Amino acid sequence: MHIKHIMTFVVLSGIGWLIDFAVFGALVSFVHLAPFFANYISSVCGAAFAFFAFSVISTKGLYRPRGRELAIYVAYQIASITVFSLAIEFISRLLGPYNFVVFGLVVAPLLAKVVVTPFTLLTNYVVSRLLIGVFSAASTAEPAK
């Protein structure tokens, strides 16, 4: 793995996470959505940004996801977002006694999101590298004769 790829992933994922976290915070604090649903919506925003930014910036526009590739990525994201949304909901409920508001933001769900984030970033990095590696290998393979 190249350090450049890792750094690009970290920066783009970080921007995606900031988008995700801001939308999540707004949804749980001001719209009063349950953490599960707020995370689902916010994660889709962050994942969409990260996917398209990564496919354009990291690969200098050379990587264009095809239908099958995009379908696999979307299926993975649906599964991942569902699992991590459940985890955030669960942790938020565990933190319920410590749930208070600071500067208008509801704290417990935000803390739960922070706890889950490293696992989300790690799994997204591993899966995205695997998918790009698999699809790059498949696209450069010689056709059967």
VMD Tcl script that draws the C-alpha trace (Angstrom):
set ca {
  {0.00 0.00 0.00}
  {1.23 3.42 -0.86}
  {1.28 6.13 1.79}
  {-0.19 8.51 -0.81}
  {-3.27 6.28 -1.20}
  {-3.68 6.05 2.55}
  {-3.35 9.82 3.03}
  {-5.77 10.54 0.18}
  {-8.23 8.11 1.70}
  {-7.83 9.69 5.15}
  {-8.34 13.25 3.86}
  {-11.33 12.42 1.67}
  {-12.85 10.19 4.34}
  {-12.29 12.96 6.86}
  {-14.21 15.45 4.72}
  {-16.94 12.85 4.18}
  {-17.01 12.23 7.92}
  {-17.35 15.96 8.66}
  {-20.31 16.09 6.28}
  {-21.72 12.94 7.91}
  {-21.16 14.22 11.46}
  {-22.67 17.66 10.76}
  {-25.79 16.17 9.17}
  {-26.06 13.59 11.98}
  {-25.72 16.25 14.68}
  {-28.36 18.42 13.05}
  {-30.78 15.52 12.63}
  {-30.53 14.22 16.21}
  {-30.36 17.65 17.85}
  {-32.72 19.82 15.84}
  {-34.99 17.43 13.93}
  {-35.00 14.96 16.88}
  {-34.60 11.87 14.73}
  {-33.61 8.65 16.45}
  {-29.85 8.01 16.14}
  {-30.43 4.99 13.87}
  {-32.33 7.00 11.24}
  {-30.16 10.09 11.61}
  {-27.05 8.00 11.08}
  {-28.55 6.27 8.07}
  {-29.28 9.58 6.35}
  {-26.02 11.26 7.34}
  {-23.91 8.24 6.40}
  {-25.39 8.15 2.92}
  {-24.37 11.81 2.49}
  {-20.82 11.16 3.70}
  {-20.41 7.89 1.79}
  {-21.65 9.43 -1.46}
  {-19.16 12.28 -1.14}
  {-16.26 9.96 -0.24}
  {-17.02 7.49 -3.03}
  {-17.24 10.03 -5.81}
  {-14.37 12.16 -4.50}
  {-12.15 9.10 -4.10}
  {-12.98 7.75 -7.54}
  {-12.20 11.12 -9.17}
  {-9.31 12.51 -7.07}
  {-7.44 9.40 -6.02}
  {-7.51 7.78 -9.42}
  {-7.17 11.08 -11.34}
  {-10.49 10.42 -13.01}
  {-9.30 7.15 -14.54}
  {-11.49 4.95 -12.36}
  {-15.08 4.92 -13.49}
  {-17.25 2.52 -11.52}
  {-19.33 0.30 -13.75}
  {-22.81 -0.98 -13.02}
  {-21.73 -4.17 -11.27}
  {-19.01 -2.41 -9.28}
  {-21.36 0.32 -8.18}
  {-24.01 -2.24 -7.23}
  {-21.53 -4.16 -5.06}
  {-20.33 -0.94 -3.41}
  {-23.90 0.21 -2.75}
  {-24.83 -3.21 -1.32}
  {-21.80 -3.07 0.98}
  {-22.68 0.47 2.08}
  {-26.28 -0.48 2.84}
  {-25.11 -3.40 4.99}
  {-22.37 -1.34 6.66}
  {-24.57 1.68 7.36}
  {-27.27 -0.58 8.79}
  {-24.85 -2.35 11.15}
  {-23.16 0.85 12.30}
  {-26.51 2.66 12.67}
  {-27.68 -0.13 14.96}
  {-24.44 0.17 16.93}
  {-24.90 3.94 17.29}
  {-28.50 3.49 18.41}
  {-27.42 0.86 20.97}
  {-24.52 2.94 22.33}
  {-26.73 6.04 22.47}
  {-29.20 4.16 24.62}
  {-26.38 2.94 26.89}
  {-25.27 6.54 27.27}
  {-28.84 7.65 27.98}
  {-28.18 8.62 31.62}
  {-25.43 10.92 30.35}
  {-27.56 12.45 27.63}
  {-27.56 16.21 27.91}
  {-27.49 19.17 25.57}
  {-24.45 21.37 24.98}
  {-24.77 24.38 22.67}
  {-28.04 22.90 21.41}
  {-26.46 19.56 20.50}
  {-27.62 16.29 22.03}
  {-24.46 14.68 23.42}
  {-25.10 10.91 23.76}
  {-25.70 10.19 20.05}
  {-22.71 12.34 19.09}
  {-20.48 10.42 21.50}
  {-21.82 7.14 20.12}
  {-20.96 8.26 16.59}
  {-17.43 9.18 17.69}
  {-16.98 5.74 19.29}
  {-18.15 3.92 16.15}
  {-16.24 6.09 13.66}
  {-12.82 4.35 13.80}
  {-14.46 1.01 12.99}
  {-16.43 2.59 10.16}
  {-13.32 4.18 8.65}
  {-11.30 0.98 8.94}
  {-13.91 -1.23 7.30}
  {-14.57 1.34 4.56}
  {-10.86 1.61 3.79}
  {-10.35 -2.15 3.62}
  {-13.44 -2.76 1.50}
  {-12.78 0.13 -0.89}
  {-9.19 -1.03 -1.44}
  {-10.38 -4.59 -2.01}
  {-13.06 -3.48 -4.46}
  {-10.72 -1.22 -6.41}
  {-8.08 -3.96 -6.48}
  {-10.54 -6.62 -7.61}
  {-12.14 -4.43 -10.25}
  {-8.81 -3.07 -11.50}
  {-7.46 -6.62 -11.86}
  {-10.63 -7.73 -13.64}
  {-10.51 -4.81 -16.08}
  {-6.85 -5.42 -16.98}
  {-7.18 -9.19 -17.37}
  {-6.83 -10.51 -20.86}
  {-10.03 -11.84 -22.36}
  {-10.33 -15.60 -22.68}
  {-9.44 -16.96 -26.13}
}
mol new
graphics top color blue
foreach p $ca { graphics top sphere $p radius 0.5 }
foreach p [lrange $ca 0 end-1] q [lrange $ca 1 end] { graphics top cylinder $p $q radius 0.2 }
display resetview
